[in-house]
C-alpha cells in the first residue's frame, strides 16, 4: 500500500476488483475484497455473529502476522515510531473496510458516477 496516491487511478473491471484481486494471503490461500467484506457482514455482526470466525479473518482481527506496516517516512520532528520496523496492527479488517469504501468513493468522483433522481 502506498500513501498519497491522490488522483492516480488504474481502470480495472469491477468484478476483477471485487472477486479476483488478492488482498490478503493466509496459509497459501488468497482472499479478495469480496471474501473480507462478506466475512464481516455475514459472520461478524452484520447479519449475525458467529461464535467461531474463519481463521484468516481472526488473524486480520488479531494483528498476528496479518497486515504488516513498515514505516519509511520523513518527519520534521521526532519520529513517532522506529523506521524500518514492521508493525502488525490489531483490527486490520476495519482499516481494510475503510480502504475499500475509499476506493469506491474515489472511483465515483473520478469517473463521475452520479445517482440520477427518480
Backbone bond lengths (Angstrom), bond angles and torsions (degrees), N, CA, C in turn:
res aa  C-N    CA-C-N  psi(-1)  N-CA   C-N-CA  omega(-1)  CA-C   N-CA-C  phi
1 X - - - 1.441 - - 1.526 107.77 -
2 X 1.303 117.82 133.89 1.457 122.07 178.01 1.522 109.30 -115.96
3 X 1.287 115.33 135.83 1.467 120.03 179.58 1.524 110.52 -79.93
4 X 1.309 115.32 159.28 1.460 123.55 172.83 1.521 114.15 57.67
5 X 1.305 117.09 47.77 1.453 120.03 176.05 1.519 111.33 -75.96
6 X 1.305 115.23 -20.24 1.465 122.85 178.13 1.522 112.58 51.70
7 X 1.325 118.33 -113.31 1.462 120.50 -173.26 1.523 113.18 -103.27
8 X 1.315 117.85 27.14 1.464 120.60 177.72 1.526 108.39 -90.33
9 X 1.323 115.35 116.55 1.460 120.92 -177.69 1.515 110.26 -121.61
10 X 1.294 114.99 149.50 1.458 122.32 175.23 1.521 105.54 -126.75
11 X 1.311 116.76 114.15 1.466 120.73 -177.20 1.526 109.94 -73.17
12 X 1.320 115.75 128.80 1.472 121.86 174.04 1.524 107.42 -139.60
13 X 1.311 115.93 160.63 1.456 120.38 177.05 1.523 109.79 -67.00
14 X 1.307 115.93 141.93 1.459 121.83 -178.56 1.526 111.72 -54.68
15 X 1.323 117.79 -46.62 1.464 119.60 -178.56 1.522 112.26 -65.64
16 X 1.329 117.92 -31.43 1.468 119.85 174.77 1.528 109.92 -65.62
17 X 1.327 116.75 -44.50 1.463 122.14 178.26 1.534 110.78 -61.13
18 X 1.320 117.06 -42.62 1.458 123.06 -173.53 1.531 112.79 -81.18
19 X 1.346 117.21 -43.16 1.466 120.12 -169.71 1.528 116.04 -114.03
20 X 1.328 118.77 -14.18 1.468 119.14 -173.21 1.519 114.42 -114.86
21 X 1.322 117.92 -34.10 1.459 120.24 -175.72 1.535 109.74 -73.04
22 X 1.323 116.21 117.87 1.458 121.60 -178.55 1.520 110.65 -71.63
23 X 1.325 115.77 131.87 1.459 122.15 179.32 1.518 110.52 -106.63
24 X 1.317 116.13 -32.93 1.461 121.43 -172.08 1.525 107.91 -151.28
25 X 1.330 116.42 138.91 1.454 121.02 177.00 1.518 108.66 -121.28
26 X 1.312 115.42 132.52 1.460 121.30 -179.58 1.521 108.25 -136.38
27 X 1.318 116.28 121.16 1.470 122.77 -176.97 1.519 111.89 49.37
28 X 1.319 116.34 45.25 1.459 121.99 174.19 1.517 115.88 81.39
29 X 1.329 118.27 -4.52 1.461 121.21 178.17 1.522 109.18 -104.01
30 X 1.322 115.45 132.61 1.462 120.92 179.51 1.521 110.48 -90.42
31 X 1.327 115.14 144.20 1.463 121.80 179.09 1.524 108.74 -122.13
32 X 1.315 115.07 138.17 1.463 122.54 -176.00 1.527 110.46 -101.95
33 X 1.311 115.37 176.60 1.464 120.18 174.50 1.528 109.99 -56.89
34 X 1.321 116.25 -43.23 1.466 120.59 179.98 1.527 110.76 -58.49
35 X 1.321 117.06 -46.76 1.466 120.86 -179.84 1.527 111.20 -58.14
36 X 1.326 115.65 -46.99 1.459 120.72 -175.90 1.525 111.02 -68.14
37 X 1.326 117.47 -45.76 1.459 120.81 -179.60 1.529 110.50 -63.69
38 X 1.327 117.62 -45.52 1.465 119.66 -178.83 1.530 112.19 -68.21
39 X 1.321 117.41 -32.63 1.470 119.22 174.00 1.517 110.48 -62.95
40 X 1.325 116.24 -40.51 1.461 119.38 -179.61 1.527 111.43 -67.66
41 X 1.320 117.32 -49.40 1.468 118.74 -173.45 1.522 113.29 -78.19
42 X 1.326 118.17 -28.66 1.460 119.99 -176.99 1.522 114.26 -94.91
43 X 1.325 117.89 -15.83 1.465 119.62 -173.99 1.521 113.39 -127.60
44 X 1.328 117.73 -21.29 1.462 120.52 -169.09 1.527 112.28 -121.53
45 X 1.315 117.27 38.39 1.449 119.17 171.22 1.511 116.39 112.84
46 X 1.326 118.79 -6.33 1.460 120.13 176.63 1.521 109.26 -75.31
47 X 1.325 116.75 -71.21 1.457 121.90 177.72 1.529 110.12 -87.48
48 X 1.319 117.02 -40.04 1.456 122.73 176.28 1.521 108.34 -165.51
49 X 1.329 116.64 175.08 1.463 120.81 178.42 1.520 108.24 -116.23
50 X 1.325 116.09 122.72 1.462 120.94 176.80 1.526 109.18 -83.86
51 X 1.332 116.09 145.59 1.462 119.96 175.54 1.521 110.47 -63.32
52 X 1.323 116.44 -39.59 1.458 122.06 -178.55 1.520 108.56 -119.35
53 X 1.316 115.98 116.27 1.458 120.99 178.06 1.517 109.74 -87.29
54 X 1.318 116.55 166.64 1.454 120.90 176.92 1.526 108.74 -62.80
55 X 1.323 116.61 145.01 1.466 121.99 -174.24 1.529 111.67 -58.06
56 X 1.341 117.38 -45.55 1.464 119.28 -178.40 1.528 111.36 -61.42
57 X 1.324 115.65 -37.04 1.464 120.99 -178.11 1.528 110.47 -70.16
58 X 1.327 116.45 -38.49 1.461 119.99 176.53 1.530 110.89 -63.45
59 X 1.340 116.29 -35.91 1.463 119.94 177.37 1.526 110.18 -65.67
60 X 1.329 117.73 -41.88 1.471 120.46 176.36 1.524 110.93 -59.51
61 X 1.319 116.74 -40.06 1.457 120.98 -178.79 1.528 111.93 -71.05
62 X 1.314 117.33 -36.54 1.460 121.79 -170.93 1.524 114.41 -79.18
63 X 1.313 116.85 -24.93 1.455 119.32 -176.33 1.512 113.12 85.44
64 X 1.324 117.67 7.57 1.463 120.98 179.07 1.518 109.31 -88.23
65 X 1.284 117.77 106.11 1.463 124.64 173.87 1.528 114.37 62.79
66 X 1.284 119.83 8.23 1.459 120.74 -171.92 1.521 112.12 -73.81
67 X 1.287 117.36 -85.57 1.459 121.96 -178.50 1.520 108.13 -112.95
68 X 1.299 115.65 107.97 1.454 119.58 179.53 1.514 111.31 -87.62
69 X 1.306 115.97 137.97 1.462 122.37 177.01 1.523 106.81 -118.80
70 X 1.331 115.31 121.01 1.463 120.59 179.62 1.523 108.43 -114.89
71 X 1.340 117.41 104.11 1.461 119.60 -177.00 1.526 112.15 -71.47
72 X 1.295 114.07 139.17 1.449 122.44 174.15 1.527 105.70 -148.81
73 X 1.323 114.94 69.19 1.457 121.44 -172.31 1.520 110.54 -121.84
74 X 1.312 116.60 161.97 1.454 121.81 175.50 1.521 109.02 -103.05
75 X 1.317 115.89 134.39 1.459 121.35 179.72 1.520 108.56 -122.14
76 X 1.327 116.58 149.44 1.455 120.52 177.75 1.531 110.93 -83.18
77 X 1.314 116.79 -17.90 1.467 121.77 179.12 1.517 110.31 -125.20
78 X 1.323 114.68 -150.99 1.456 120.76 179.77 1.525 109.29 -67.29
79 X 1.321 116.42 135.81 1.467 120.99 178.93 1.529 109.39 -70.65
80 X 1.333 117.92 133.42 1.468 120.35 -177.31 1.527 113.72 -75.23
81 X 1.328 117.48 -14.17 1.464 121.85 178.18 1.519 108.10 -156.44
82 X 1.309 114.73 162.43 1.459 120.87 -175.86 1.526 111.18 -68.87
83 X 1.316 115.59 126.06 1.456 121.61 179.40 1.526 110.02 -72.44
84 X 1.336 116.41 142.73 1.457 121.22 177.56 1.521 114.67 82.67
85 X 1.322 117.82 -3.41 1.465 121.80 177.49 1.522 108.33 -96.79
86 X 1.320 117.40 133.73 1.466 121.12 -179.81 1.519 110.04 -85.51
87 X 1.327 115.61 128.42 1.461 123.12 177.52 1.524 108.37 -111.55
88 X 1.327 115.54 143.03 1.467 121.69 179.35 1.527 107.99 -116.69
89 X 1.333 117.38 100.14 1.461 120.12 -175.49 1.524 112.67 -75.28
90 X 1.336 115.16 148.71 1.462 120.71 170.68 1.518 108.72 -71.46
91 X 1.302 116.00 156.66 1.464 122.61 174.30 1.515 113.89 60.01
92 X 1.327 116.67 39.32 1.463 120.87 178.08 1.530 110.97 -61.63
93 X 1.323 117.08 -26.33 1.462 120.01 179.32 1.531 111.02 -61.89
94 X 1.326 117.56 -33.05 1.465 120.47 178.53 1.530 111.12 -71.98
95 X 1.324 116.12 -39.90 1.471 119.75 176.88 1.525 110.09 -64.08
96 X 1.336 117.21 -39.56 1.459 120.32 177.84 1.526 110.83 -62.80
97 X 1.319 117.20 -41.94 1.462 120.64 -179.50 1.527 110.56 -62.01
98 X 1.340 116.59 -41.93 1.468 119.70 176.99 1.530 110.38 -63.57
99 X 1.333 116.99 -39.41 1.459 120.38 179.16 1.527 110.90 -64.05
100 X 1.326 117.09 -43.67 1.470 120.40 179.36 1.526 110.30 -61.47
101 X 1.338 116.69 -43.03 1.466 120.37 178.77 1.527 110.26 -63.06
102 X 1.319 116.58 -41.15 1.466 120.27 177.26 1.528 111.04 -60.53
103 X 1.328 117.28 -43.06 1.465 120.67 179.74 1.528 111.62 -60.20
104 X 1.316 116.36 -41.56 1.465 120.44 179.22 1.532 110.09 -66.41
105 X 1.321 116.49 -46.30 1.469 119.64 -177.87 1.525 111.60 -66.97
106 X 1.334 117.39 -41.44 1.469 120.01 179.24 1.529 110.58 -66.66
107 X 1.334 117.36 -38.17 1.462 120.73 177.41 1.522 110.22 -64.23
108 X 1.316 116.58 -40.11 1.459 121.37 179.10 1.525 110.79 -59.33
109 X 1.325 116.24 -44.54 1.468 119.67 178.14 1.527 111.20 -67.99
110 X 1.327 116.60 -45.49 1.467 121.17 -176.57 1.524 112.14 -61.28
111 X 1.335 116.27 -43.22 1.462 120.63 -174.09 1.523 112.92 -101.97
112 X 1.345 115.79 12.56 1.469 122.64 174.75 1.526 112.90 54.61
113 X 1.324 116.09 47.58 1.463 119.76 174.41 1.524 105.95 -81.16
114 X 1.298 116.66 119.69 1.457 120.46 -179.74 1.526 108.94 -127.62
115 X 1.295 114.86 141.10 1.458 118.90 173.89 1.522 107.87 -78.93
116 X 1.288 115.84 130.89 1.459 120.55 179.26 1.529 108.51 -88.44
117 X 1.328 117.22 133.26 1.465 118.50 176.30 1.515 110.72 -63.04
118 X 1.310 115.29 143.81 1.479 120.94 -179.38 1.505 110.39 -73.95
